[in-house]
Amino acid sequence: MHVSRRLRALLAGALAGLAGLSAGMLSAPCSARAETPAPAPAPPSRLDVPFTRYTLPNGLTVILHEDHTLPLVAVNVMVKVGSRHEAPKRTGFAHLFEHLMFMGTHRVPTKKFDAWMEAQGGWNNAWTSEDRTDYFEVAPTHALPLLLWMEADRFSSLADDMDLPKLDAQRDVVRNERRQSVENTPYGKAELRLPELMYPPGHPYHHPVIGSHEDLQAATVQDVTSFFRSWYVPNNASLVVAGDIDPAATRAMIEKYFGIIPAGQVPAAPAASAVALKKVVRETLTDNVQLPKVIMAWHSPAHYAEGDADLDLLAAILEEGKASRLYKALVYDKPLAQEISVSQQSGELGSRFVVEAIARPGVELTQLEAAIDAELEKIRTATVQQRELDRARNQFETMFVSRLESTMARAMILNQYETFRGDPGYAERDLGRYRAVTSQSLQRVARSVLAPDARVILHIVPAGQSKEGK
């Protein structure tokens, strides 16, 4: 889970609201402030997102979350297929299929999926990762029957209605998305190259989610329909309906629309052997950028595994806010870096802990790299201060709980826990992972993971520049 950038966005509104409170506190007499001790932190409250879970005879897991706070409903379908399930020479299929799911069927013609939903005040989107594909819709309460019917329709019959014009249309969209969002984005080449340097050929995480032009261009209608019939079956998916719902009526609609879809034979996921770096892997890329950048990446514990939460909090300690270690040392004090980013990028088969820094004009990447290493060495050799850990944990918990304000986010989180933990009610235990982190456990994980002699170091330098860092 990447904490830093999302955390900044989520906290922006909350901090703005707190500005008035701070002004009021400052207006109190100084003597009163001195005599009044700071209130002791209240014990953490239990996090509970109520739900009902059941399974249809065809294997579809259904989760209902009733909340009448707003007259809105959210539908979330999570399919256990991502880029790591793709066959050799067919990279990008999971993401391509995410696009094809909006191309319509004989009952919902092309472009009508969005049009009909938007006419009822709703909207939708989807995204694909290495481990899953996630579809979601939000609409006023009255639109729920339409949402469920259209979701069931494409889930049951898209393969029957697939043809070459639909495939060609979305193939072009996806290839253009690769050009626009990766290849022609500053430092985007690193996003494509880093997985190849981290994982050996044949590993499910070796290729990026977006796939290659060659594989996408080679896709046939038979390829995509086979992919659909293999993975898009009810016993490989879970459905969450959240918000202003009547549980009994919703359950009847789900059984009517989704219950008729037959179960399938889900293939075994491609094998993934344990992977580890035994040395420093260095590479330099040129890109159409003005300032050079260094990226360091280590293999780290899988999502929800021991150490994963420690590294989420360590990322915040290193990079979140002006008082964080790397920001203060490299951006504010010296300064060497234009921008710093640190993240624990969690995955089901394993994760990556990534540090990225853009050099200020005139700063050598070797100088920037040495300064990052000096800060990481402090983490490995001395425990972080309790106030640093408390700050990071409080920031994370604020972000975690703030997300639950959204009906759509609650639907997504319930489905995420169902998909990866088999328990939609995992939120309290998930938060408990972060509450259990100590300075000692964080240092132990940092020593174990952030080995200076077993990592990828990637330099991105401006095209045409003969010497790095200038």
N, C-alpha and C positions, 0 to 999 in steps of 0.2 A: 504494500500500500504506500503510495507516494503522499507524504504529509504536506510538504512545504507550500507549494503553490496553492493548492486547494485550501489549505488552512488560512492563508492570507486572505483569500476571497471571502471565506465564510466568516472570518472574524471581523471583516471590515465593518459590516453593519452593526454587529454587537459592540464594537469599540466606539462607533459613532454614538450609539445610544448611551454608552457609559460616560461620554464627555460631560453631559449635563450633571450626572451624579457626582463626578469628580469635582466640578466647580462648586457644587453645594457643599461638599465635604471640606473644601478649602476655605469656605467662608466662615467656618466655625472658629471660635477663639482658640488661640494657640494653647492656652493653659488647659482648656478642655480636652484638646487632642492629646496633650502629654499625659493627662491623668487617666484617660480612657484606654485601657489595653486593647490591642487588636483582638477581634473576636476569634475564638478557636474554630478551626475548620469543622463543619458539621460532618458526621459520618456519611459516606457515599450512599445515596439512595439506590434501591434496586431498580434496574432497568427492565421493563416488561412491555413487550409488544404482543398483545393477546392475538391468538389465531386459532383456527380450526383446521386440522389437516386430515385428509383422507385420500384414498387411491381408487381410481376407477378400475373396472375389470380389465381394461386394456393396458393398465400400468401407468397411466398418467397420474402424477402426484398433484393434488389440488390443495391450495392453502387459501383460506378466507380470513380476511382481517376487517372487522366491522368498526367503523369510526364515522359518526354522524356530525363531526365538527363542521364540515363543509359539504355542500351538495356536489361532491366530486367523486369520481371513481377512477382507479388506476388498474390496468391489466398488465401483467408481466409474464412473459413466457421465456423461460431459460432452457436452452437446448445444450446438452453436454457434448458439444462439438466445437472445436476451435482449430487454429492452424496446426496444432500438434497432432491432430488426427488425420491430416492430409496425406495422400499417397505420394510416393516419390514422383517427381516431375509434374506434380499437380499442385504446386504451392499457390496459395491465395484463394483456394476454393471455398473455404469457410466464409471468408469475407465476401467473395463474389456472390455466394448464395444468400448472404444477408441482403444484398441489393436485389437479387432476383425475387426475393419474397415479396417485393412491392410491385412486381410486374403484372399482377392480376391473374385471374382464372376466367373460365367461361361464365362464371356467375358474377364475378367482380372484374369487369373489363379493365384493361390497362389505364392507369392514372385515376381510376375511380376509388381505389383504397384510400388515398389521401383526401380526395374531393368529398366523398361521402362522410368521412369522419369529420373533416373541417366544417362541413355544412351543419353538423350537429354541435359545433363548438369544441371539438376535440383536436388533439394532435398526437403524433407518434414519432418514434425513432427507433434505432437499433444500433448495436455496436458488437464488435467481435474482438476477442482476445486469443491468446494462445490456447486457453482452456475451455472457453464457452462462447455461445452466441446469445445475445440478450435482446428481446423485443419488448417494447413497452408503449402503452397508450394511456392518455389521460383525457377525460371528458366529463361533461356534466352528467349527473346521475341518470337522467333519462336515456342517455346514449348507450348504457351498458349492454343491452341486447344486441345492438349493432356491432359493438366492439367484439363481443364474444363470437358472434356469428362470422364476422369477417376473419377473425384470427383462426377460428376452426376451419373455415373454408380454405384458406391458403395452406394451412397445415395439412389438410387432407388431400388436396387435389392439385397442388402446384406442379408436381412432376408430370401429371397427365396433360397439362396444358402448356408445357414448356416447348418452345420452338427456337429455331436459329435466330430470327429477328430479335426476340427478347434477350437471348444470350448475347448477341452482338451489341445490343444497346447498352447493357449493363457491363459487358466486358470493356467497352470503350470508356464508360464512366469510371470504372475502377482503375483502369490504366491511367486515365487523366488525373484521378485522385492521387495516384502514386507520384505522378510528375509534379502536381501542384503542392501536395502537402509534405512530400519527402524530398524528391530529387531537386526541386527548385526552391526549397526552403533553406535558409542559412543553417549550416551544420547538419543538414538532413542526411547527407551521405553516411554520417556516423551511425545513424539509426539503423541503416541497412547493414552496415559492416559489423557492428558490435556483436550481434548474435552469432555471426560466423566465426568471430575470434573467440567467443566464450565457449561455444559448443562444437564438437567435432561433426563432420558430415554424417548424416544418418540419425543424429539426435533430433528428437521432435522440436526442440527449440532452436535448431541451427538456422532456420530461415525466418525472415520477418513475416508478420501477419499479412501484410499487404501482398506478399508473393512476388514472383518475377514476371516481367512482361512476356517472356518466352512461354512460361507455363500457362499464363492466362490466355495468351493467343492460341495455344494449342488445345484449349478446352473444347470438347464437343458436347452436343446436346445429350448424348448418351452418358458422358462423364458426369454432367451435373445432375441428371435424373437419377443416376446410380447413387451419387453422393446423397441426394435427398432421401431416397428410399432406404438407404443404410442408416442414416443418423436422425432424420426427421420423423421419428416414430414416437408415439405417446409414451412408451416405456423408456424413452431416453430424454424426457423433458418434464418440466414441472410448471404449473400455472398458479399464479397468485392473483386474486381479485381483492382489492383493498378499497376502503373508503365507505361511502354512504350506500351500503348494500343491505338488502334483505337476504340473510343467509339461506333461507329455505328456497326462495325464488331463484337466487343465484345458482344454488346447487342444481336445481331442476334444469336451468338453462345450460349449465355446463354438461350435465349428463345427456341432454338432448343434442347439443352441437358437437361435443368432443367424444361422447361415448360411442359413437358409431365408427370412429377411426380405428382400424385394426392395429393391433400390436405388431412389432417387427422383430427381426433378429439383429440385435445390435452387435456390430463387429467389435472385436477386442481392440483396445487402443494400441497404437504402435509402441513397441517396447522402448523403454528408456533406461539406458545403463547409467550408473553413477558417474558423474563427471567432476573432475577437479583439475585445476591448473597447477603445474609443478614448477613453473618458472614465470618470469615476467615476459609477457607477450607484447611487443611494441610494434606500432605501425603509425605511419604518417600519411594523412590524406590531404589533398588540396581541394579547396572549395571556393566558391565565389563569395567570399566574406572579407570584411575589412580587418577584423581582429582575430588572432589565433586563439585556439581553445584546447584545453587538455581534458580528457575524460579518463577516469580511473574506474575499473569495475572488478568486483570480486564475486565469486560464487558464495551464496549465503543460504541460510535455512529456508525451507519451503514455507509457503503460507500456512499459518497456524502452528507450525512446528516450533519447538523450543528455540528461542533466540530471535525469532521473527519479530516479536513485539519489541524486544530490546533494540533492534536495529531501526525500527520505526522511530523510537524515541531518540536514539543516537543521531539520526538524520536531523531531527528538530534541534537538538543541542548544538549540532555543528552549523546549521544553516538558517534556522527559523528566527527571524528578527535581527535587529541591529546589535543586540547583545550576544548573539550566538557566536560560537568560537571562530568558525571560518570567516563569517561575515566581518566580525570585528577585526580579526587579524589581517585579512587579505583585502577587504574592501575599505574599511574605515581607518585602521591604524597605519598601514604601510605606505600607500595602498598599491596593491599589485593586480588586483582583479577588478574587472568591470562588473562581473556578475558571478554568483555562486549558486549552485544547485546540488542538493544531496537527497538521495531517495533510496528506500528499500523497495525494490520492484518485485513484489511477491508473486510467485507462481505455484501451481499445484505440484510440479515436478522439482522445483527448486527456484531460488530467487537470485536477484542480482542487487548488490549494494553498489550504487553508482555515485561518484563525485564528479561534478563538472564545473569548470571555471574558465571564463573568458578573460584573457589578459588585457590589461590596460595598454594603451598605445605605448610602444617602446619597451614593454616588459618581455623578457625572454621566457619561453615556456618552461625551460629548465629551472629558472628562478621561481616561477609560479609553482611548479611541481615540488620543488624543495620546500617551499613554505607550507604547502598542503601536508606534505609528509611530516613536517615538524609538528603540526597540530595533531595529526593522527597518532604520532608517537606519544604525545602527552596523554591521549585517551588510552593507549595500550599500557602505559607505565604507571598511571595514577588514577584512582577512582574519581569520577566526576563528583562535584559538590552536590549535596542533597538539594540545595535550592535550584540548581540547574535541572536536576531530574524532576523535581516537583513542577517546575515551570513547564517543561516539555510535556509532562503527563497531563497537567491541567489544560494546556493548549489542545492536546490530542482529544481529551475527554469532551471539551467544548465542541470541537469539530464533530466528534462522534455523535453526540446527543443532538447538535443542531441539525444534522442531516435528517433526523427522525421527525422533524417538523413537517416535512414534505410527505404527502400520501404516496407520491410516486417513489420516493426514496425508500419508504418503509416497505413497499411492495418489492422493490429490488433487493433490499437487504434480507427480507424473509426468504426470497428465492435463492439468494447467494448462499445463505446458511444451509438451506435444504440441499443445494447442489453439491456443496463442498464438505459439509459436516453432517448431512443427513438429519439436521435438527433446525427447523426454522426459528426456534426459540433460543438460539445460541448467543444472542446479543449480550446478555449479562456475563456469560462465560468469556466471550470475546473481550469485553471491556476488562474483565478480571485479569486477562493476560497482561494488560498494561499496568494495572494496579499492583501486580506482583513483581514488576521489575524493580531491582535494587541497584545501587551503585556498583555493588560487587558483581552482580550477574551481568550488568551491562559491560563492565570492563572484561569479564571473562569471555563474553561473546566477541567483543571487539578484538581481543587477543587471538581468538580462534579463527575469526573470519578475515580480519584486515591484515593479512600477512603481507609485508612489503615485497616479498620475493615470489609471490604467487598471485598475479593479477594481470589484467589487460590495461595497458596505457596507450591511449590513442591521442595523437596530436592532429589537429585540423589547422592547416595554415592557409593563408590567402593564396589563391592561384597566381602563379607568376612570381611568388616570393621565393628567393633563393635561400634565405636564411630564416629559420624559425624564430618567431617572437618579434619580428620587426615588420 
